[in-house]
């Protein structure tokens, strides 16, 4: 598969199934279920206990985050990340494959993929099509939870892949980098609530809903299709680019899509709209709803 040449950013279900069959899941290859769902809808940890890819461990995004932050899922410290993934048997030499069980195909796995990359780990891949297609294609699942041997992971944050609130504020006037917002159009435009928050977007941002890059089956679209999506939105992949969303999760799908197109340096605004809404001045929140009320 040609797309696996880009440091294996994507692996197919058949590739992973062969690795499972061959007994390669271990110190050199770790599989992580990075699923997360709204608590009232589904229980990711419980579903993992009931069935998962053989040899997989559960990557708990609720645990591997900065719990002191008022915003959801902010990056943890280097030491926290290192300790957490080391406990899952991941060393700096491990090839990590992440997946999730969302019905769309892939939602939270790109966030885990980006987290590993942000902390300096290059050998990390997303399972194309997610757990949904793994099951659909008839690959094995198990309820047996394996206990990986702890490993030593040394984390070093690559600050070029992370944007702060201050970076984003400065960019409104400097326009040093392009900004792509991956939320649904209504939330971007400000015509519908964004998970309880008034919605809108950062001045100058372009909207590409994250699911634009997924096919009807939940697999990533072809590189040519992804490139055309960026072109249609006048996003220049040869220039600096930062992705944002509601809480720094689906923005990582933009980073993954760009990576597959050959652009490996897309940053993510970790606080995203959750932080921007609470901290930015009113004139830095673009919303059609506000105009219609005026």
URPE-V934845 format. One record per helix or strand of 3 or more residues. SS is the DSSP state (hx for helix, st for strand). FROM is the first residue (numbers start at 1). LEN is the number of residues. If there is no record, write none. Layout:
ss = (SS,SS)
from = (FROM,FROM)
len = (LEN,LEN)
This chain:
ss = (hx,hx,st,hx,hx,st,hx,st,hx,hx,hx,st,hx,hx,hx,st,hx,st,hx,hx,hx)
from = (2,13,29,44,78,95,109,124,130,159,165,178,185,210,223,241,251,267,272,282,288)
len = (4,9,5,7,10,5,10,4,7,3,10,4,5,4,10,4,10,3,8,3,6)
